[in-house]
Amino acid sequence: MAQLKKRQVIGLLLCLGSAAVGAGGWAWARSSGATSTDNAYLRGDLTSLAPKVSGYITAVQVKDNETVHAGDVLFRIDERDYRARLAQAVANVDAAQARLTNVDAETELQHALIKQAEAQKRSAEAELDLATKAYERRRELIRSNTISQAHVDESDAARTRAEAGVSAASATIEAQQQRIAVLAAQREAAVAAVSQAEAARDLAQIDLESTVVRAPVDGVIGNRQVRVGRFVSPGTPLLDIVPVNDVWVVANFKETQLEYIQPGQKVQITVDGYPNERIEGVVDSFAPGSGSAFSLLPTDNATGNFVRVVQRVPVKIRFTNNPLPGRLLPGLSARVFVDQESGS
């Protein structure tokens, strides 16, 4: 009986001691120039992963709560459709390049035809010159009755045929030059088609590579919803990566406390999950507005009865020491004590 009473007394003393320590801590917060709040939580940059392409999951290469590093493969999507589309896109590039090569070959042929037409025109001009001279000589000879009128008529007809030959050669050259202009336009279209086909091929290559989803950052897998055989669509959240070694505290101070807080001040932090650990930090920055200003439905005090409510402003606090690496997790509750005398 005496031993039982002794245990009860010891238990009571321990409870009173814990309460005294807690009260003493809060008393220190008030009396030693510290500003405090228990409305504080650990935060981190959670990365929510979603696929860029749709398809059936063929492999999942991570487990719940597994540590991963940037570049590690997380899961794979059936790639067969995307590989076939890439092959089709590559074939389209080859076809477009073949059309461009064909246009270039036609252009070279057209330049050769123009040179041939120019040579024919020079030949026709020479024949016209010869026919004109023969016609002029025979006109002189007919005046002395040396030749008959029939010879003059033959020379005139030859001159007319030569003129027609020159005109035909000129028309041929003009037509061939217009064909060059048409081929130039076709080449521009062919070049554009090649660029378009290459862009489609690159997109198909990106889609194929996107069937393998990799970790963008280091962290721990959480909220894993990806399963083999599941059909997924672009933008569907499948898992989160939590950077457990890169966390901070967001303390929601009352607006009436802000005048005592400034960046650079030292902070003592107590995490509810580890109450016996002494954690130190420093005030990093203030949010650009109160918590209510960023809520989905901001409070509107323009109408109705007005009730004055003290607003809270999120303050970011960075750790200067972390005695619990990998164990301070986003979402945990904390208490913070800001030393007003430091950092001033």
C-alpha positions as CSV (number, residue, x, y, z in Angstrom):
1,M,0.0,0.0,0.0
2,A,2.8,2.4,0.9
3,Q,4.6,1.5,-2.3
4,L,1.4,2.3,-4.3
5,K,1.1,5.7,-2.7
6,K,4.8,6.4,-3.4
7,R,4.2,5.7,-7.1
8,Q,1.2,8.0,-7.2
9,V,3.2,10.8,-5.5
10,I,6.0,10.3,-8.1
11,G,3.5,10.4,-11.0
12,L,1.9,13.5,-9.6
13,L,5.2,15.2,-9.2
14,L,6.2,14.3,-12.8
15,C,2.9,15.8,-14.2
16,L,3.4,18.9,-12.2
17,G,7.0,19.2,-13.3
18,S,6.0,18.8,-17.0
19,A,3.3,21.4,-16.6
20,A,5.7,23.7,-14.8
21,V,8.2,23.3,-17.7
22,G,5.6,24.0,-20.3
23,A,4.3,27.0,-18.3
24,G,7.8,28.2,-17.8
25,G,8.5,28.0,-21.5
26,W,5.4,30.1,-22.4
27,A,6.2,32.4,-19.5
28,W,9.7,32.9,-20.9
29,A,8.1,33.6,-24.3
30,R,6.2,36.5,-22.7
31,S,8.7,37.8,-20.3
32,S,12.0,37.5,-22.2
33,G,11.0,39.6,-25.2
34,A,9.7,36.7,-27.4
35,T,6.7,36.6,-29.6
36,S,5.1,33.2,-30.0
37,T,2.3,31.2,-31.6
38,D,1.2,27.6,-31.7
39,N,-0.5,28.1,-35.0
40,A,2.4,26.9,-37.0
41,Y,3.0,24.0,-39.4
42,L,5.8,22.4,-41.3
43,R,5.7,22.9,-45.1
44,G,7.6,21.7,-48.1
45,D,7.5,21.9,-51.9
46,L,5.4,18.8,-52.6
47,T,5.7,17.8,-56.3
48,S,2.5,16.2,-57.7
49,L,3.3,14.0,-60.7
50,A,0.9,13.5,-63.6
51,P,1.6,11.9,-67.0
52,K,1.9,13.9,-70.2
53,V,0.4,11.2,-72.3
54,S,-2.5,8.8,-71.9
55,G,-2.3,5.0,-71.9
56,Y,-2.3,1.9,-69.7
57,I,0.3,1.6,-67.0
58,T,2.7,-1.3,-67.8
59,A,5.1,-1.1,-64.9
60,V,5.4,0.7,-61.5
61,Q,9.0,0.8,-60.2
62,V,8.5,2.5,-56.8
63,K,6.8,1.6,-53.6
64,D,5.0,3.6,-51.0
65,N,7.3,5.9,-48.9
66,E,10.3,4.9,-51.0
67,T,13.2,7.4,-51.3
68,V,13.9,8.4,-54.9
69,H,16.4,10.7,-56.6
70,A,16.0,13.0,-59.6
71,G,16.0,10.9,-62.8
72,D,14.8,7.7,-61.3
73,V,12.1,5.9,-63.3
74,L,8.8,5.9,-61.4
75,F,6.4,4.1,-63.8
76,R,6.0,3.3,-67.5
77,I,3.0,3.7,-69.9
78,D,2.4,1.4,-72.8
79,E,4.6,2.7,-75.5
80,R,3.5,0.7,-78.5
81,D,1.1,3.3,-80.0
82,Y,3.6,6.1,-79.5
83,R,6.4,4.1,-81.1
84,A,4.2,3.4,-84.2
85,R,3.3,7.1,-84.4
86,L,7.0,8.0,-84.3
87,A,7.7,5.6,-87.1
88,Q,4.8,7.2,-89.1
89,A,6.2,10.6,-88.4
90,V,9.7,9.6,-89.5
91,A,8.2,8.2,-92.8
92,N,6.4,11.5,-93.3
93,V,9.7,13.4,-92.9
94,D,11.3,11.1,-95.5
95,A,8.4,11.7,-97.9
96,A,8.6,15.4,-97.5
97,Q,12.3,15.5,-98.0
98,A,11.9,13.4,-101.2
99,R,9.4,15.9,-102.5
100,L,11.8,18.7,-101.8
101,T,14.6,16.8,-103.6
102,N,12.2,16.2,-106.6
103,V,11.5,19.9,-106.8
104,D,15.2,20.8,-106.7
105,A,15.8,18.3,-109.6
106,E,13.0,19.8,-111.6
107,T,14.4,23.2,-111.1
108,E,17.8,22.1,-112.3
109,L,16.2,20.5,-115.4
110,Q,14.2,23.7,-116.0
111,H,17.4,25.8,-116.0
112,A,18.9,23.4,-118.6
113,L,15.8,23.8,-120.7
114,I,16.1,27.6,-120.5
115,K,19.7,27.4,-121.7
116,Q,18.5,25.2,-124.6
117,A,15.7,27.6,-125.5
118,E,18.2,30.5,-125.4
119,A,20.5,28.6,-127.8
120,Q,17.5,27.9,-130.1
121,K,16.7,31.6,-130.0
122,R,20.2,32.6,-131.0
123,S,20.1,30.1,-133.9
124,A,16.7,31.5,-135.0
125,E,18.1,35.1,-134.8
126,A,21.0,34.0,-137.0
127,E,18.7,32.5,-139.5
128,L,16.6,35.7,-139.5
129,D,19.6,37.8,-140.1
130,L,20.7,35.6,-143.0
131,A,17.1,35.6,-144.5
132,T,16.8,39.3,-144.1
133,K,20.1,39.9,-146.0
134,A,19.1,37.5,-148.7
135,Y,15.8,39.2,-149.1
136,E,17.5,42.6,-149.4
137,R,20.0,41.4,-152.0
138,R,17.2,39.9,-154.2
139,R,15.2,43.1,-154.0
140,E,18.2,44.9,-155.5
141,L,18.7,42.3,-158.1
142,I,15.0,42.3,-159.2
143,R,15.3,46.0,-160.1
144,S,17.9,45.1,-162.8
145,N,15.7,42.2,-163.9
146,T,18.5,39.8,-162.9
147,I,16.2,37.5,-161.0
148,S,12.5,36.8,-161.1
149,Q,9.9,37.9,-158.7
150,A,9.5,34.3,-157.5
151,H,13.0,34.4,-156.0
152,V,12.1,37.5,-154.1
153,D,9.0,36.0,-152.8
154,E,10.9,32.9,-151.6
155,S,13.4,35.1,-149.8
156,D,10.5,37.1,-148.2
157,A,8.9,33.8,-147.0
158,A,12.2,32.6,-145.6
159,R,12.6,35.9,-143.7
160,T,9.0,35.6,-142.3
161,R,9.7,32.0,-141.2
162,A,12.9,33.1,-139.5
163,E,11.0,35.9,-137.6
164,A,8.4,33.3,-136.5
165,G,11.3,31.1,-135.2
166,V,12.7,33.9,-133.2
167,S,9.3,34.7,-131.7
168,A,8.7,31.0,-130.9
169,A,12.1,30.8,-129.2
170,S,11.4,33.9,-127.1
171,A,8.0,32.5,-126.1
172,T,9.6,29.2,-125.1
173,I,12.1,31.0,-122.9
174,E,9.4,33.1,-121.2
175,A,7.4,30.0,-120.5
176,Q,10.4,28.2,-119.1
177,Q,11.2,31.2,-116.8
178,Q,7.6,31.2,-115.5
179,R,8.0,27.5,-114.8
180,I,11.0,28.4,-112.7
181,A,8.9,30.8,-110.6
182,V,6.3,28.1,-110.1
183,L,9.0,25.7,-109.0
184,A,10.4,28.3,-106.6
185,A,6.9,28.5,-104.9
186,Q,6.7,24.7,-104.9
187,R,10.1,24.6,-103.2
188,E,9.0,26.9,-100.5
189,A,6.0,24.7,-99.9
190,A,8.2,21.6,-99.8
191,V,10.6,23.2,-97.3
192,A,7.6,24.2,-95.1
193,A,6.3,20.6,-95.4
194,V,9.7,19.2,-94.3
195,S,9.7,21.6,-91.3
196,Q,6.2,20.6,-90.4
197,A,7.0,16.9,-90.7
198,E,10.1,17.3,-88.6
199,A,8.1,19.1,-85.9
200,A,5.6,16.3,-85.9
201,R,8.4,13.8,-85.6
202,D,9.9,15.6,-82.7
203,L,6.5,15.8,-80.9
204,A,6.1,12.0,-81.5
205,Q,9.6,11.5,-80.1
206,I,8.7,13.6,-77.0
207,D,5.4,11.6,-76.5
208,L,7.3,8.3,-76.7
209,E,9.9,9.5,-74.2
210,S,7.0,10.7,-72.0
211,T,5.8,7.1,-71.6
212,V,8.6,6.7,-69.1
213,V,7.9,9.0,-66.1
214,R,10.9,10.0,-64.0
215,A,11.4,11.8,-60.7
216,P,12.1,15.5,-61.3
217,V,13.5,16.0,-57.8
218,D,14.8,14.1,-54.8
219,G,12.3,13.1,-52.2
220,V,10.1,10.4,-50.7
221,I,7.1,8.8,-52.6
222,G,3.7,9.7,-51.1
223,N,0.0,9.4,-52.0
224,R,0.9,6.7,-54.6
225,Q,-2.2,6.0,-56.7
226,V,-0.5,4.5,-59.8
227,R,-1.2,0.8,-60.4
228,V,-0.3,-1.6,-63.2
229,G,-3.1,-1.9,-65.7
230,R,-4.7,1.4,-64.8
231,F,-5.6,3.7,-67.7
232,V,-4.4,7.3,-67.1
233,S,-5.0,10.5,-68.9
234,P,-2.7,13.6,-69.1
235,G,-2.9,15.7,-66.0
236,T,-4.2,12.9,-63.7
237,P,-2.3,13.1,-60.4
238,L,-0.7,9.7,-59.6
239,L,1.8,10.3,-56.8
240,D,3.6,13.0,-54.9
241,I,7.3,13.4,-54.2
242,V,7.9,15.0,-50.7
243,P,11.3,16.6,-50.2
244,V,11.6,15.6,-46.5
245,N,15.1,17.2,-46.2
246,D,13.9,20.6,-47.5
247,V,11.1,21.7,-45.1
248,W,10.4,25.0,-43.3
249,V,7.8,26.3,-40.9
250,V,4.9,28.6,-41.7
251,A,3.8,30.3,-38.5
252,N,0.5,32.2,-38.6
253,F,1.0,35.2,-36.3
254,K,-1.7,37.6,-35.4
255,E,-1.6,40.9,-37.1
256,T,-1.0,42.6,-33.7
257,Q,2.2,40.7,-33.3
258,L,3.8,41.7,-36.6
259,E,5.4,44.9,-35.3
260,Y,7.6,42.7,-33.1
261,I,8.8,40.4,-35.9
262,Q,11.3,41.1,-38.7
263,P,13.4,38.9,-41.0
264,G,16.7,37.7,-39.5
265,Q,15.4,37.2,-35.9
266,K,16.2,33.9,-34.2
267,V,13.4,31.5,-33.6
268,Q,13.0,28.5,-31.2
269,I,10.8,25.8,-32.6
270,T,9.1,22.9,-30.9
271,V,7.5,20.3,-33.1
272,D,4.5,18.5,-31.4
273,G,5.7,15.1,-32.6
274,Y,9.2,15.6,-31.0
275,P,8.6,17.9,-28.0
276,N,12.0,17.2,-26.4
277,E,14.0,18.3,-29.4
278,R,15.5,21.8,-29.4
279,I,15.2,23.2,-33.0
280,E,16.5,26.6,-34.0
281,G,15.5,28.7,-36.9
282,V,15.4,32.2,-38.3
283,V,12.6,34.4,-39.7
284,D,12.8,34.3,-43.4
285,S,10.0,36.4,-44.9
286,F,6.3,37.5,-44.6
287,A,3.4,36.5,-46.8
288,P,2.2,39.4,-49.0
289,G,-1.3,39.2,-47.4
290,S,-3.2,37.6,-44.6
291,G,-4.5,34.1,-44.8
292,S,-8.0,35.2,-45.5
293,A,-6.9,37.3,-48.4
294,F,-5.8,34.1,-50.3
295,S,-8.8,32.0,-49.3
296,L,-11.1,30.7,-52.1
297,L,-13.9,32.8,-50.6
298,P,-12.4,36.0,-49.1
299,T,-14.4,37.7,-46.4
300,D,-16.5,40.6,-47.6
301,N,-17.2,43.1,-44.8
302,A,-18.9,45.6,-47.1
303,T,-22.4,44.4,-46.2
304,G,-24.2,43.1,-43.2
305,N,-23.1,43.2,-39.6
306,F,-19.4,43.9,-39.2
307,V,-17.5,41.8,-36.6
308,R,-13.9,42.7,-36.2
309,V,-11.7,39.6,-36.3
310,V,-8.0,39.6,-35.8
311,Q,-6.3,38.4,-39.0
312,R,-3.3,36.1,-39.1
313,V,-0.4,36.5,-41.5
314,P,1.8,33.6,-42.5
315,V,5.5,34.0,-41.7
316,K,8.1,31.7,-43.2
317,I,10.8,30.4,-40.8
318,R,13.9,28.5,-42.0
319,F,15.7,25.9,-39.9
320,T,19.2,26.7,-38.9
321,N,19.7,23.3,-37.4
322,N,17.8,20.1,-38.1
323,P,18.5,17.4,-35.4
324,L,15.9,15.2,-37.1
325,P,16.8,14.9,-40.8
326,G,14.2,13.1,-42.7
327,R,11.7,13.1,-39.8
328,L,10.5,16.7,-39.9
329,L,7.6,16.1,-42.3
330,P,5.4,18.6,-44.1
331,G,2.1,19.0,-42.2
332,L,3.4,18.5,-38.7
333,S,2.3,21.0,-36.0
334,A,4.7,23.2,-34.2
335,R,5.2,26.1,-31.7
336,V,7.5,28.9,-32.4
337,F,9.1,31.6,-30.2
338,V,10.6,34.6,-32.0
339,D,13.4,36.3,-30.1
340,Q,12.6,40.0,-30.5
341,E,16.0,41.1,-29.3
342,S,17.9,39.2,-32.1
343,G,18.3,40.4,-35.7
344,S,17.6,44.0,-34.8
